[in-house]
Amino acid sequence: MSASYTEGPIFKHVTELSMTSAVGLFAIFIVDLVDMFFISLLGESSLAAAIGFAGLGLFLGASACIGISVAVSTIVSQTIGADKDLRSSDGTSEYSDRTRRMATHGLMYSLCWTIPITLVTLVYAPNLLSLIGASGEVLDLAVSYFRIVGASLPILGIAFACNSLLRSVGSPRMSMWTTLWGGIVNGVLDPILIFGAGLGLSGAAIASVISRFVVAGVGFFNIQRKHKLLAAPDWSKFLTDVKELNGIALPAMLTNLSAPISSAFATAQMARFGTDAVAAASVIGRITPVLFAGLYGLSGAIGPVASQNFGAKQIHRVYETLFAGLRFVVMYVIPITVFMFFIHHWLANVFSLDDAAAELLKFYASFIVGSYILFGLQLTANPIFTVLRHPGYATISNVGRDLILAIPLIFLFSSLFGAKGVLAGQALANALAGLIAFGVANWLLKRAEAGKSIDAKWSKLRLHHHLHGASGVNHRGH
């Protein structure tokens, strides 16, 4: 049954989706960490710093892809929840014509954004990376890495959209294996290209590009051959569907783009304390996604579960989803905090960090990792805002965290405490934003349960569905 999240225990759905998504993400993130390890074996801190700067630039494009995938996943999940008893008019799929059309147009929509973004960022890569503090040899290396990996941004957009669609239709394990194959391919190719072919930093970049093609190819195969979720484009409705996608994607992209801006400022501040500090921050930047793959998986899990229940007008289950997310965050972060505290010395040795850089890693393990409980609250709340058709709240939440809170706090704390202050400022901003976002999401859901904030347009769509759904009339995007 396609609308599988409208029944059964919410926490089980959230946990299964989060952990299956986390396994795939972990495979990708651990390969990034192994990249850093292999590069560190070359014995040049400038290479590690270059990956840090380039990775930050690539984060900009990836953030746009995430925003687009959020829009595609949200709309498709809600149509599945609303039309769970409908099949396609030609009988080839269990999904309604509207669901299949929105999935198809969603992939096309991703290309409409990512192709021009790719062209602009490739041309202006030196300007972008120098703006965030890269210079000299590090800048040249970072630009080279950025241009190789950045050219595949449209493929990454398709990969993200396909994975979000797999979660939307209730196939978290298929989504997991899709990303897992990408991680496996990257992990195998890294040592071959970096050392075997003698390509060094370029080899790591090429391995990343190939893995993106693998994830996109496997994801596309699964959503079409396994689920028959795609249909021929309907050009008469394409612009209407683009308008609907814009309503969620534009705020979602703005929501996600604030993070790389804040990270760019943090990296620029860290650069004031030398290449070794940037290299240490680059290692931390690779360790963090590995440690918290489960939280990032949770962020992608809340949306489909809540969206299907919102589409089915089961607001009480959307409310349960929010608190299932809170429970998951606490159960996940506490053991990670303890684990990281005991292994930070070993990590410093593995990545050949000098005394100052090792001290920075120790500070991160001792004081920063635990704060991710509060950051997890925001990762839980933001998808709820989008589901309730208030994506602007998620935008405000992230912009508030990254621009209003993080930048002043990073500047203040780095001035007072040096490189450690950069990490502390980011952590405090994350914590404050998480508390505020979760409180607002709770308030909105209480209003929704009382029938005060369900979007009027969505209510019209549901009414249209009840009046005409049985006759097989196609639903026009609103």
N, C-alpha and C positions, 0 to 999 in steps of 0.2 A: 504493500500500500504506500502510495507516494507521500501522503500527509502523515507520516509516521510520528511526528513530534506532537500531534494534537491529542495523543493518548499515552498512558503509561507514566511512570515516575519522571518528573522533570529533572531531578538531580542525576538520574541515570543517563538521560539523553545528553545533558550538559557535559557530564564526565566523559561519556563515550566519544562525543564529538571533539571535546577538548583534547583528550589524550591521543586519539587517532590522528588528529590534526597535528598535535605536538610531535608525534613520532616522525612524521614527514618533515616538519620544520626543523626538528632536531638534526635530522640527517643533513639538511642543507647548512644549518648553522655550524654543526660540528666540522663539516668540510671547510667552511670559512676559517674556523679555528685552526684546523690542520694546515690550511694555506699559510696562516700566520706562522705556524711552527716551522714549516718547510722554508719559508722566507727567512725566518730567524736563523736557520742553519747556515744561510749564506753569509752571516756575520756582519751585515751592514744595517745599522739602525735606520738609515735613510730609506731603505726598502720598506720596512715596517711602517714608517711614518708616511710614505707615499701611499700605501694601501689604506691607511687611515684617512688621509685627505680624499683620495679617489672614492673610497667607500661612502664618505659623507656626500659627495656629489651624486653618486649613484642612488643614494637614499632619496634624493629629490624625485627622480623618475619613478622609483619604486613606490613612493608615497602616493603619487598620482594613480598608479596602477591599483593600489589598495583601495583608494577612494572609488574608482570605477567599479571594482569587483564588489564593493559593499552595495552600490546601487543596483547592480545586476542581481546579486543574491537576494537583496531585500524584496525587490519587486517580484522576482520569480517565486520566492518562498511564499509571499502573500497571495499570489494568484493560485499557487498550489493549495494553500489553506482554504481559499474561497471556492475553488473549483475542484475539490478533491473527488467529486463523484462524476466528473466529466472526462471524456476521452476526446482525442482529436477527431475531427469530422471525417477523416479518411480511414479511421480505425487502425492506424499503424502504431499509435502510441497511446499510453495510458494518460498522457497529459493533454490538457485542453489546447485548442489552437492558439489562444492568447498566451498561454505559458510558453509554448514552443516558439512563438513569434518573438516574445520578449527575450528569450534566451539567445536566439539568433541575432536579433538586433543589438543585444547587449555586447556580443563579441565584436560586431562591426563597429559599435560605438567606441569600444576600447581602441581599435585601430585608428579611428578618427582623431583621437587625442594623442596617442603615443607616437605616431609617425611624425607629426610636426614638433612635438617635444624633443624627440630624438635628434632631428635635424638642427634645432636651435642649440641644444646642449653640446652637441659634437663640435659645432663651429666655435662656440664661446667657452669651451672647456678651460683654456688657460685663464681666461678672465674669472670664471667661476671659482676655480681652485685657488687662484692667487688671492681672491677676495676673502677666503677663509683661512689664509695664513701660509699657504704653500709658497715656497720660493726656491730659486736656484736649482740644484740637482733634484731635490725632492719634488719640485713642481714639474720638471720634465718627466720624471718617472711616473708621477701621479696622472699626468695628462695622457701618457701612453696607455696606462692601465685603464683609465676611464674611457677612452675612445674605443678600445677593443670591446669592453663589456657593455658600455652604454649603447653601442650600435644595435644590440639585441633587445632594447627596451620594448618594442612592439611584441616580440615573442614572449617576454616576461608578462606583459599585459594579458595576452591570451592565456598563459599558464595560470595566472591568478584568477581570471574570470572562470576558466574551466573548473578549477579546484573549488571555487565558491559555489558554482552550480552543482557540483557533485555533493557538497554538503547540503545544499538546498533541497535536493531530491532524496535525502536520507541515505546517502552512500558514503559515510565518513571513512570506512576502511578503504574504499576505492580511491578516495581523495588522498588518504595516507600513502598508499602504494604509489600513487602518481608522483608525489614529491619525493618519496623514498627512492624511486628509480633515478631521479635526478641527482640526489645526493650520492648514490652509489657510483654513478657514472663520473661525477665530479671527483670523488675520492680516488677512483682508480686512475683517472687521467692526470691528476695533480703531480704525483711523483714522476710519471712517464714524461710529461711535457716540461716540468720544471728542471728535473735532473737528467733524465734519459735523453731528451732532445736538446738539453742545454738552453732552454728558452727563458729560464728564470722567471721574472715577474710576468712577462708576456705569456709564458706557459700557463701560469695560474689563471690569467684572464681568459685565455682560450678555453680552458677546461670549464670555466664558469659559463661561457657562452654556449658550449655544447650541451651542458646540463640543462640550460633553459630550454633549448630545443626539445630535449627529451621530455621534460615535464609538460610542455605545451602539447607535444605530439601524443603522449599517453593520455593526457587529460581530454583532449579533443576526441580521441578514439573512444574513450569511456563514455562521454556524454552523448555521443552520437550512435556508436555501434551497440553499446550496452543499454542505454536508456532511450535512444531515439528522441532526444530532447530538442534537436534542431529541425528547422523547416526551411523552405525556400524563403528568402526575404520578401516581405510585402512592401513594395516601394510606396504604395498609396498611404501606408500607415507609418512609414519609417520616421518622418519628421515629427509626427505626433508622439511616437514612442521615445524619440530623442528628447523631446520636451519633458516627458515624464522622468526619464533617466537623469536629465539635467537637474531636476528638482531635488534629487538625492545626491547625485554624483558631485555636483559643484560644491555644495557645503562639505561633503565628505572629503573631497580633494583638499579644500581649504583646511579642513580639520587635520588632515595628515601632513600637509605641507608646512604647518607651523613647527613640527618637530625637527625637521632638518635645518630650519632657520635657527632654532635654539641651539641645536647641536653644532652648527657652523660657528656660532658665537662662542660656544664652549671650547671648540677646537682652537679657535683664534686666540682665546685667552690662555689655553694650555700651551700654545706655541710660544708664549712669552717666557716660559720656563725651560725652553730648550727642546731639541729633537728627542732626547731620551724621555722627556715627559710625554711628548706626543706619541712615542712608540709604546709607552706604558698604557696610555689612554686607548691606543689602538688595540692592544691586547685585551683590555677591559671591555672594549666595544665588541670584541669577538666572543668573550666569555659570557657576557650578559645574555645574549639571545639563546645560547646553549643552556644556561641555567634556567632561564624563564621561558623556554619553548612552550611549556604548559600554559603559562599565562597568555602568551600570544595566540596559542591554540584556543584558549577560552574566549578571547576577543572575537575569533571567527566562529565560535560555537553558539554564543548567545544570540546572534542575529537570526540564523535559520530557525532555531527553536522558538524564539519569541515571535518571529515573523509569521510562521505557520499558525501559531495560536492566535495572533492578532487577526490574521486573515479569516480564521474560523470564529472570530469574535469571542474568544475565550480569554478575556482580559485577566481573570484571576490566575491563569496559568502563565501569563506574561509576568505578572507580579512574582509568582513562584520562581520564575527563571532568574530574576534579578538576585534573589536571596540564595538561590542555588549557586550562582556565580560567587557570591560572598563566601559561602561555605567552602567552595573549591579553592578560592584564593588562600584562605587561612591554612587549609590542609596541605596545600602545595608549598607555600613559601617558608613555613617554619622549618621543615627538614632541610630544605635547600640552604637556609641561612646557617644551620649547624654544620652541614657538610662543607660549605665554602670556608667557614672559619678554620676548619682543620686541615684544608688542603692548600691554602694560599701560599705557604712556603714552598711546597712542591711545584706549584705553577710558576712561581718566580724563577726557580731553577730551570724548569723545562724551557721557558721562553727567554732564558739568558738575560733577565732584567738585572741592572746594576742596583746598588744599594738604595739610591733615591727612588728609582722606579719600583723596586720591590716594596719599599715603604708605602708608596702610593697604592699598590695592590693590596697590601695589608689593611690600609685604612678603608678601602672599598669593601673588603671581606668582613671587617669588624663592625662597620657602622652603616654602610650603604645598602647592603643586600637585604637586610631585614625590613627596610623602608618600602620594599616592593609590595608588601601587604597593602599599603595604602594606595600605591600606584595601581595595583590590581583592581581596586574599587572603581577607578576611572575606566579601565578596560572593560569592566562589566557594565558600567552605566552608559557609556557612549553608544553601543549598539542599540540599547533600549530607546534612546532619543530618536534614532533613525527609524526604528520600527514604529514608533508612535507618530511618525511623520513630522517630527520636530528636529530635523538634522541640524538646524541652526544652533540648537543647544549644544550638540557635540562640537560644532565649530567653535562656539564661545568657550567651551570647556578646554579644548586644546590650545586655542589662541591665548586664553587666560593663563594656562599653565606655562606655555613656551615663551610667550612674548611679554606678558604683564608680570608674571612671577619669576620665571627662570632667569631671564636676561639681567634684571636688576640684582637678583640674589647671587648669580654667578659673578657678576662684576664686584659686588660688595664683598663676598666671601673670598674670592681670589685675591682681592687687594689686602685682605686681613690675614689669610691663611695660606696663600700660595696655591700650588696645584691641587692640594686637598680641598681647598675652598671651591674649586670648580665642581668637583664631585658633590660636595655638600650642598651647594646652591641648587644643583639639578635635583637632588634627592628631596630637599625641602619643598621645592616647587611641585614635584610629583605628588608628594604626600598631601599638601594642601588642596591641590586640584582634585585628587581622588576623593577626599572627604566631601568636598562641595558637590562634585558631580553625582556621587551616590545619593546624597541627600536630595538633590533636585530630581533625580530619576524616581526615587521613592515617592516624592510629592506628586509628580506627574502621573504615576501609576495609580495612586489613590484617587486622583481626579478622574482618570480613565475608568476605573472600576465604578465610579459614581455616574459614569456616562457623560462627563463634562468635556472631554478633550479628544474624542475620536474624530478624526478629520472628516469634514463634511463631504468632501469629494469621494473619499473611500466609502463612506456610508452610501452615497449614490451608486457607486460601482456595485456594492453588495445588493442594493435594491434592484438594480438592473439585472444582476445575475439571477436573483430569485424570480423575477418576472419573465425573463427570456432564456435563462440557462437551459431549461429542459428542451427548448425548441432548437437548440444547436446554433443560436445566433452568435456570431463572433463579437467579442467585447472590444470596443474601441478604447484605446488608451486615453486616460484623463489627464 
